[in-house]
Amino acid sequence: MIPIIQIENGEIPIHRGYALSMIIKSFKGRRDVEVHLFRPEWDDADESQIKWDNLFGGPATLDAIPNEEKDRKIILESFTREERDQVVDYLKDHYSSRLESIFSAPMGFPVPTGLPPLSTITEGKDIGLIKFEKVPHFNLPFALRGLYNLGAHRPLVETREGDDN
């Protein structure tokens, strides 16, 4: 059974705001790959239901540029408690043998401004997306993506420098 770690830091100020990640035991030749899960799309109604006042704090870094549209996406990509539970159940049902763990925590409010939304990060050599909604057995009522960075994880097969064999 995979460990599911859910941290509940009291109440969050809105219904949406739970972050989810998982650790895949082996993925694309790498070991213990962390995947950040998010919703890549939402209805206009999702955005209009949120009272946006006081949800954002200061810039994430000194060079961060606040952008109201991008800042809002950070929250819109997160999950409600019900969605979080649906994702966890889906992952347990379909991927339990491949996962090391699932981690959930509420976002810290106020959310720093100027962070890049996960849906805006460009795929590249090491950075990629898992598009769960493309999988035949996908049954969640919303699209689900996972962002990973293979460069941040050890290869499954370690090579020794200077080995000529």
C-alpha positions, 0 to 999 in steps of 0.5 A: 500500500502506498503512503498517502501523506495529507497535511491539513494546516487548518482552514484555507480561505477559499474552497480551492487551494490544495496542492498534490504531488506524487513520487513515481518509483521509476519513470523514463529511466529515473528513480523516485521522480516527483510529479506535481499534479494540477488542473490545466483547465477550468470553467469561467464559473470556477474563477468567478466563484472565488473572492480574490481579495487578500489571496496574494502576498508579496512577490515570490522573489526580488525579480518576480513580476506580479501578473494578476492573470498568471497569479490567479492561474496558480490557484485555479490549477489547484484542487478543492478538497473533493477533487483532491480526494478524487485524484488520490482515489484514481491514483490508488486505483490505477497506479498504486504499484508504481507509486512510492507516495502521494503528498497533499497539502493546502497552499500557503495563503497569501500566495506569493505573486510572480510564480509561474503557473504549472500550465505555462511551463514549457516542456523540454529535454528534462521537463515534461507533462503527463496528460492523464486525461489521454489515458483510456481508463481516465475517469475524473470529471476534470482534466489532470496533468503532472509536471516532472523534471527528470534532471532533478532525479537520479538515473535508475542505472548509475554509471561510474565516471572513468569506467571504460567497460 
